[in-house]
Amino acid sequence: TYVCRPGDNVLLECYVRHQRVKSIAWYAKGEYCEVKWFRIWHRYEPTTGQCILYLRSVLNCDEGSYCCEATSIDNVVETLEVKLKIDNRK
């Protein structure tokens, strides 16, 4: 679980164990995360297996469950769930 404040920039991170990844997809609350270059983007580093979802200036509506789904060229699917909590205390 990642905890942040409204307006923070957040990097949600996970690592894929598969060596031969065909695709990486991120989901927010069950919905596919569309890349929006000014606010949301993701990156995969094949040499380390690192997957990052970047959220710029998070809003209260960004709170929830995020899932990284990696599919290997053999169609083996690996998923990891990360929770984002927004702390509104001053």
N, CA, C and O atoms as a GROMACS GRO file, in nm:
protein
  360
    1THR      N    1   0.085  -0.119   0.000
    1THR     CA    2   0.000   0.000   0.000
    1THR      C    3   0.088   0.124   0.000
    1THR      O    4   0.177   0.138   0.084
    2TYR      N    5   0.062   0.213  -0.095
    2TYR     CA    6   0.130   0.342  -0.100
    2TYR      C    7   0.035   0.447  -0.042
    2TYR      O    8  -0.083   0.449  -0.075
    3VAL      N    9   0.087   0.535   0.043
    3VAL     CA   10   0.008   0.643   0.100
    3VAL      C   11   0.067   0.774   0.052
    3VAL      O   12   0.188   0.795   0.058
    4CYS      N   13  -0.020   0.863   0.003
    4CYS     CA   14   0.026   0.993  -0.045
    4CYS      C   15  -0.080   1.098  -0.014
    4CYS      O   16  -0.186   1.067   0.039
    5ARG      N   17  -0.049   1.220  -0.050
    5ARG     CA   18  -0.143   1.333  -0.030
    5ARG      C   19  -0.191   1.382  -0.166
    5ARG      O   20  -0.123   1.362  -0.267
    6PRO      N   21  -0.307   1.445  -0.170
    6PRO     CA   22  -0.354   1.502  -0.297
    6PRO      C   23  -0.248   1.596  -0.355
    6PRO      O   24  -0.190   1.677  -0.283
    7GLY      N   25  -0.225   1.585  -0.485
    7GLY     CA   26  -0.127   1.669  -0.552
    7GLY      C   27   0.011   1.608  -0.562
    7GLY      O   28   0.095   1.655  -0.639
    8ASP      N   29   0.036   1.501  -0.486
    8ASP     CA   30   0.167   1.434  -0.493
    8ASP      C   31   0.184   1.364  -0.628
    8ASP      O   32   0.086   1.328  -0.693
    9ASN      N   33   0.308   1.346  -0.667
    9ASN     CA   34   0.342   1.260  -0.781
    9ASN      C   35   0.378   1.124  -0.724
    9ASN      O   36   0.455   1.115  -0.628
   10VAL      N   37   0.325   1.017  -0.783
   10VAL     CA   38   0.341   0.883  -0.728
   10VAL      C   39   0.396   0.788  -0.834
   10VAL      O   40   0.355   0.790  -0.950
   11LEU      N   41   0.490   0.703  -0.791
   11LEU     CA   42   0.539   0.594  -0.874
   11LEU      C   43   0.496   0.464  -0.807
   11LEU      O   44   0.540   0.432  -0.697
   12LEU      N   45   0.409   0.388  -0.874
   12LEU     CA   46   0.372   0.255  -0.827
   12LEU      C   47   0.465   0.158  -0.898
   12LEU      O   48   0.480   0.164  -1.020
   13GLU      N   49   0.528   0.069  -0.822
   13GLU     CA   50   0.635  -0.012  -0.877
   13GLU      C   51   0.614  -0.160  -0.844
   13GLU      O   52   0.569  -0.195  -0.735
   14CYS      N   53   0.648  -0.244  -0.940
   14CYS     CA   54   0.651  -0.388  -0.916
   14CYS      C   55   0.758  -0.449  -1.005
   14CYS      O   56   0.813  -0.382  -1.093
   15TYR      N   57   0.787  -0.576  -0.983
   15TYR     CA   58   0.890  -0.646  -1.061
   15TYR      C   59   0.831  -0.774  -1.120
   15TYR      O   60   0.765  -0.851  -1.051
   16VAL      N   61   0.857  -0.795  -1.248
   16VAL     CA   62   0.809  -0.911  -1.321
   16VAL      C   63   0.916  -1.019  -1.316
   16VAL      O   64   1.034  -0.991  -1.334
   17ARG      N   65   0.875  -1.144  -1.291
   17ARG     CA   66   0.970  -1.255  -1.285
   17ARG      C   67   0.996  -1.316  -1.422
   17ARG      O   68   1.102  -1.375  -1.444
   18HIS      N   69   0.901  -1.302  -1.515
   18HIS     CA   70   0.918  -1.361  -1.648
   18HIS      C   71   1.036  -1.297  -1.721
   18HIS      O   72   1.059  -1.176  -1.709
   19GLN      N   73   1.110  -1.377  -1.793
   19GLN     CA   74   1.222  -1.326  -1.870
   19GLN      C   75   1.180  -1.276  -2.008
   19GLN      O   76   1.239  -1.182  -2.062
   20ARG      N   77   1.078  -1.339  -2.065
   20ARG     CA   78   1.037  -1.304  -2.202
   20ARG      C   79   0.895  -1.248  -2.200
   20ARG      O   80   0.798  -1.321  -2.221
   21VAL      N   81   0.883  -1.119  -2.174
   21VAL     CA   82   0.753  -1.053  -2.159
   21VAL      C   83   0.703  -1.005  -2.295
   21VAL      O   84   0.774  -0.940  -2.370
   22LYS      N   85   0.578  -1.039  -2.323
   22LYS     CA   86   0.512  -0.996  -2.446
   22LYS      C   87   0.442  -0.862  -2.425
   22LYS      O   88   0.446  -0.774  -2.512
   23SER      N   89   0.378  -0.846  -2.308
   23SER     CA   90   0.306  -0.721  -2.284
   23SER      C   91   0.292  -0.694  -2.135
   23SER      O   92   0.291  -0.784  -2.051
   24ILE      N   93   0.281  -0.564  -2.105
   24ILE     CA   94   0.257  -0.516  -1.969
   24ILE      C   95   0.134  -0.427  -1.975
   24ILE      O   96   0.123  -0.342  -2.064
   25ALA      N   97   0.041  -0.446  -1.883
   25ALA     CA   98  -0.078  -0.360  -1.876
   25ALA      C   99  -0.104  -0.325  -1.730
   25ALA      O  100  -0.086  -0.407  -1.641
   26TRP      N  101  -0.145  -0.202  -1.708
   26TRP     CA  102  -0.182  -0.156  -1.574
   26TRP      C  103  -0.333  -0.132  -1.572
   26TRP      O  104  -0.390  -0.082  -1.668
   27TYR      N  105  -0.395  -0.168  -1.459
   27TYR     CA  106  -0.538  -0.148  -1.440
   27TYR      C  107  -0.561  -0.072  -1.310
   27TYR      O  108  -0.495  -0.097  -1.210
   28ALA      N  109  -0.655   0.021  -1.313
   28ALA     CA  110  -0.694   0.098  -1.195
   28ALA      C  111  -0.839   0.065  -1.164
   28ALA      O  112  -0.928   0.092  -1.244
   29LYS      N  113  -0.861   0.007  -1.048
   29LYS     CA  114  -0.997  -0.029  -1.005
   29LYS      C  115  -1.067  -0.113  -1.111
   29LYS      O  116  -1.186  -0.096  -1.135
   30GLY      N  117  -0.992  -0.203  -1.173
   30GLY     CA  118  -1.048  -0.294  -1.272
   30GLY      C  119  -1.055  -0.240  -1.414
   30GLY      O  120  -1.088  -0.315  -1.506
   31GLU      N  121  -1.024  -0.114  -1.433
   31GLU     CA  122  -1.029  -0.052  -1.566
   31GLU      C  123  -0.887  -0.032  -1.619
   31GLU      O  124  -0.797   0.005  -1.544
   32TYR      N  125  -0.867  -0.057  -1.748
   32TYR     CA  126  -0.737  -0.039  -1.811
   32TYR      C  127  -0.691   0.107  -1.796
   32TYR      O  128  -0.769   0.199  -1.820
   33CYS      N  129  -0.566   0.126  -1.756
   33CYS     CA  130  -0.509   0.261  -1.740
   33CYS      C  131  -0.464   0.312  -1.876
   33CYS      O  132  -0.364   0.265  -1.931
   34GLU      N  133  -0.535   0.406  -1.928
   34GLU     CA  134  -0.495   0.471  -2.053
   34GLU      C  135  -0.375   0.561  -2.025
   34GLU      O  136  -0.374   0.634  -1.926
   35VAL      N  137  -0.276   0.557  -2.112
   35VAL     CA  138  -0.161   0.645  -2.098
   35VAL      C  139  -0.204   0.786  -2.137
   35VAL      O  140  -0.253   0.809  -2.247
   36LYS      N  141  -0.184   0.878  -2.044
   36LYS     CA  142  -0.212   1.020  -2.068
   36LYS      C  143  -0.083   1.092  -2.034
   36LYS      O  144  -0.054   1.117  -1.917
   37TRP      N  145  -0.006   1.125  -2.136
   37TRP     CA  146   0.132   1.172  -2.117
   37TRP      C  147   0.147   1.283  -2.016
   37TRP      O  148   0.251   1.291  -1.950
   38PHE      N  149   0.048   1.367  -2.001
   38PHE     CA  150   0.063   1.478  -1.906
   38PHE      C  151   0.035   1.434  -1.763
   38PHE      O  152   0.074   1.505  -1.670
   39ARG      N  153  -0.031   1.320  -1.742
   39ARG     CA  154  -0.068   1.280  -1.607
   39ARG      C  155  -0.039   1.133  -1.573
   39ARG      O  156   0.000   1.104  -1.459
   40ILE      N  157  -0.056   1.042  -1.665
   40ILE     CA  158  -0.036   0.899  -1.638
   40ILE      C  159   0.050   0.836  -1.747
   40ILE      O  160   0.022   0.852  -1.866
   41TRP      N  161   0.153   0.764  -1.707
   41TRP     CA  162   0.232   0.687  -1.803
   41TRP      C  163   0.295   0.570  -1.730
   41TRP      O  164   0.300   0.568  -1.607
   42HIS      N  165   0.342   0.471  -1.806
   42HIS     CA  166   0.408   0.358  -1.743
   42HIS      C  167   0.531   0.318  -1.823
   42HIS      O  168   0.547   0.354  -1.940
   43ARG      N  169   0.618   0.243  -1.755
   43ARG     CA  170   0.745   0.203  -1.814
   43ARG      C  171   0.779   0.062  -1.768
   43ARG      O  172   0.748   0.022  -1.655
   44TYR      N  173   0.842  -0.013  -1.855
   44TYR     CA  174   0.890  -0.148  -1.823
   44TYR      C  175   1.037  -0.156  -1.860
   44TYR      O  176   1.076  -0.121  -1.972
   45GLU      N  177   1.119  -0.202  -1.767
   45GLU     CA  178   1.262  -0.218  -1.790
   45GLU      C  179   1.293  -0.369  -1.798
   45GLU      O  180   1.301  -0.435  -1.694
   46PRO      N  181   1.310  -0.423  -1.920
   46PRO     CA  182   1.327  -0.568  -1.935
   46PRO      C  183   1.451  -0.626  -1.866
   46PRO      O  184   1.448  -0.743  -1.827
   47THR      N  185   1.556  -0.550  -1.851
   47THR     CA  186   1.677  -0.605  -1.790
   47THR      C  187   1.660  -0.632  -1.641
   47THR      O  188   1.726  -0.721  -1.586
   48THR      N  189   1.572  -0.556  -1.574
   48THR     CA  190   1.551  -0.574  -1.430
   48THR      C  191   1.413  -0.631  -1.399
   48THR      O  192   1.391  -0.682  -1.289
   49GLY      N  193   1.320  -0.624  -1.494
   49GLY     CA  194   1.182  -0.665  -1.469
   49GLY      C  195   1.099  -0.559  -1.400
   49GLY      O  196   0.986  -0.585  -1.362
   50GLN      N  197   1.154  -0.440  -1.384
   50GLN     CA  198   1.085  -0.332  -1.314
   50GLN      C  199   0.971  -0.274  -1.400
   50GLN      O  200   0.990  -0.240  -1.517
   51CYS      N  201   0.853  -0.264  -1.338
   51CYS     CA  202   0.737  -0.200  -1.400
   51CYS      C  203   0.696  -0.083  -1.312
   51CYS      O  204   0.682  -0.097  -1.191
   52ILE      N  205   0.678   0.033  -1.374
   52ILE     CA  206   0.640   0.153  -1.299
   52ILE      C  207   0.517   0.216  -1.364
   52ILE      O  208   0.509   0.229  -1.486
   53LEU      N  209   0.422   0.254  -1.279
   53LEU     CA  210   0.309   0.336  -1.322
   53LEU      C  211   0.327   0.470  -1.253
   53LEU      O  212   0.336   0.478  -1.131
   54TYR      N  213   0.332   0.577  -1.332
   54TYR     CA  214   0.354   0.712  -1.281
   54TYR      C  215   0.222   0.788  -1.284
   54TYR      O  216   0.157   0.797  -1.388
   55LEU      N  217   0.184   0.842  -1.168
   55LEU     CA  218   0.063   0.925  -1.157
   55LEU      C  219   0.106   1.064  -1.114
   55LEU      O  220   0.163   1.082  -1.006
   56ARG      N  221   0.079   1.162  -1.197
   56ARG     CA  222   0.118   1.300  -1.167
   56ARG      C  223   0.002   1.373  -1.102
   56ARG      O  224  -0.112   1.365  -1.149
   57SER      N  225   0.030   1.443  -0.993
   57SER     CA  226  -0.069   1.523  -0.920
   57SER      C  227  -0.195   1.442  -0.888
   57SER      O  228  -0.303   1.470  -0.940
   58VAL      N  229  -0.178   1.341  -0.802
   58VAL     CA  230  -0.290   1.252  -0.771
   58VAL      C  231  -0.408   1.328  -0.713
   58VAL      O  232  -0.393   1.430  -0.645
   59LEU      N  233  -0.525   1.275  -0.742
   59LEU     CA  234  -0.651   1.329  -0.694
   59LEU      C  235  -0.715   1.226  -0.600
   59LEU      O  236  -0.675   1.110  -0.600
   60ASN      N  237  -0.813   1.269  -0.522
   60ASN     CA  238  -0.883   1.175  -0.434
   60ASN      C  239  -0.943   1.059  -0.512
   60ASN      O  240  -0.947   0.947  -0.462
   61CYS      N  241  -0.988   1.085  -0.634
   61CYS     CA  242  -1.049   0.980  -0.715
   61CYS      C  243  -0.947   0.876  -0.762
   61CYS      O  244  -0.986   0.771  -0.814
   62ASP      N  245  -0.817   0.902  -0.746
   62ASP     CA  246  -0.713   0.805  -0.784
   62ASP      C  247  -0.694   0.697  -0.678
   62ASP      O  248  -0.628   0.596  -0.704
   63GLU      N  249  -0.752   0.716  -0.561
   63GLU     CA  250  -0.737   0.617  -0.454
   63GLU      C  251  -0.801   0.485  -0.497
   63GLU      O  252  -0.906   0.483  -0.561
   64GLY      N  253  -0.735   0.375  -0.460
   64GLY     CA  254  -0.791   0.244  -0.491
   64GLY      C  255  -0.686   0.142  -0.523
   64GLY      O  256  -0.568   0.159  -0.490
   65SER      N  257  -0.729   0.037  -0.588
   65SER     CA  258  -0.644  -0.077  -0.620
   65SER      C  259  -0.592  -0.067  -0.763
   65SER      O  260  -0.668  -0.041  -0.856
   66TYR      N  261  -0.461  -0.088  -0.780
   66TYR     CA  262  -0.396  -0.088  -0.911
   66TYR      C  263  -0.334  -0.225  -0.933
   66TYR      O  264  -0.281  -0.286  -0.840
   67CYS      N  265  -0.341  -0.272  -1.054
   67CYS     CA  266  -0.291  -0.406  -1.085
   67CYS      C  267  -0.199  -0.399  -1.207
   67CYS      O  268  -0.235  -0.341  -1.310
   68CYS      N  269  -0.081  -0.458  -1.194
   68CYS     CA  270   0.011  -0.471  -1.306
   68CYS      C  271  -0.001  -0.613  -1.357
   68CYS      O  272   0.011  -0.710  -1.281
   69GLU      N  273  -0.026  -0.626  -1.487
   69GLU     CA  274  -0.043  -0.758  -1.547
   69GLU      C  275   0.063  -0.776  -1.656
   69GLU      O  276   0.066  -0.702  -1.755
   70ALA      N  277   0.150  -0.875  -1.636
   70ALA     CA  278   0.254  -0.906  -1.735
   70ALA      C  279   0.220  -1.038  -1.801
   70ALA      O  280   0.187  -1.136  -1.734
   71THR      N  281   0.228  -1.040  -1.934
   71THR     CA  282   0.202  -1.162  -2.010
   71THR      C  283   0.330  -1.201  -2.084
   71THR      O  284   0.390  -1.120  -2.155
   72SER      N  285   0.371  -1.326  -2.066
   72SER     CA  286   0.493  -1.375  -2.131
   72SER      C  287   0.462  -1.417  -2.274
   72SER      O  288   0.345  -1.426  -2.313
   73ILE      N  289   0.566  -1.442  -2.353
   73ILE     CA  290   0.543  -1.486  -2.491
   73ILE      C  291   0.480  -1.625  -2.495
   73ILE      O  292   0.429  -1.668  -2.598
   74ASP      N  293   0.484  -1.696  -2.381
   74ASP     CA  294   0.419  -1.826  -2.369
   74ASP      C  295   0.276  -1.813  -2.315
   74ASP      O  296   0.212  -1.913  -2.282
   75ASN      N  297   0.228  -1.688  -2.305
   75ASN     CA  298   0.094  -1.656  -2.254
   75ASN      C  299   0.073  -1.692  -2.108
   75ASN      O  300  -0.039  -1.721  -2.067
   76VAL      N  301   0.180  -1.690  -2.029
   76VAL     CA  302   0.169  -1.703  -1.884
   76VAL      C  303   0.148  -1.562  -1.830
   76VAL      O  304   0.224  -1.471  -1.861
   77VAL      N  305   0.044  -1.546  -1.747
   77VAL     CA  306   0.010  -1.414  -1.694
   77VAL      C  307   0.052  -1.405  -1.547
   77VAL      O  308   0.024  -1.494  -1.467
   78GLU      N  309   0.120  -1.297  -1.516
   78GLU     CA  310   0.162  -1.268  -1.379
   78GLU      C  311   0.100  -1.134  -1.339
   78GLU      O  312   0.110  -1.037  -1.414
   79THR      N  313   0.037  -1.129  -1.222
   79THR     CA  314  -0.026  -1.005  -1.178
   79THR      C  315   0.022  -0.968  -1.037
   79THR      O  316   0.057  -1.054  -0.957
   80LEU      N  317   0.022  -0.839  -1.012
   80LEU     CA  318   0.053  -0.788  -0.879
   80LEU      C  319  -0.040  -0.671  -0.851
   80LEU      O  320  -0.057  -0.582  -0.935
   81GLU      N  321  -0.099  -0.672  -0.734
   81GLU     CA  322  -0.189  -0.564  -0.695
   81GLU      C  323  -0.118  -0.470  -0.599
   81GLU      O  324  -0.048  -0.514  -0.508
   82VAL      N  325  -0.136  -0.340  -0.621
   82VAL     CA  326  -0.082  -0.236  -0.536
   82VAL      C  327  -0.198  -0.144  -0.499
   82VAL      O  328  -0.278  -0.107  -0.585
   83LYS      N  329  -0.206  -0.107  -0.372
   83LYS     CA  330  -0.313  -0.018  -0.328
   83LYS      C  331  -0.257   0.123  -0.308
   83LYS      O  332  -0.146   0.141  -0.258
   84LEU      N  333  -0.337   0.222  -0.347
   84LEU     CA  334  -0.301   0.362  -0.330
   84LEU      C  335  -0.402   0.425  -0.235
   84LEU      O  336  -0.522   0.421  -0.260
   85LYS      N  337  -0.353   0.482  -0.127
   85LYS     CA  338  -0.439   0.549  -0.030
   85LYS      C  339  -0.405   0.696  -0.028
   85LYS      O  340  -0.287   0.733  -0.022
   86ILE      N  341  -0.506   0.780  -0.033
   86ILE     CA  342  -0.488   0.925  -0.028
   86ILE      C  343  -0.512   0.973   0.115
   86ILE      O  344  -0.619   0.948   0.172
   87ASP      N  345  -0.415   1.042   0.173
   87ASP     CA  346  -0.425   1.095   0.308
   87ASP      C  347  -0.459   1.244   0.297
   87ASP      O  348  -0.377   1.323   0.251
   88ASN      N  349  -0.578   1.281   0.338
   88ASN     CA  350  -0.623   1.420   0.326
   88ASN      C  351  -0.595   1.504   0.450
   88ASN      O  352  -0.636   1.620   0.456
   89ARG      N  353  -0.527   1.448   0.548
   89ARG     CA  354  -0.495   1.527   0.668
   89ARG      C  355  -0.396   1.638   0.634
   89ARG      O  356  -0.305   1.617   0.553
   90LYS      N  357  -0.412   1.751   0.695
   90LYS     CA  358  -0.320   1.864   0.672
   90LYS      C  359  -0.196   1.852   0.754
   90LYS      O  360  -0.108   1.938   0.747
   0.00000   0.00000   0.00000
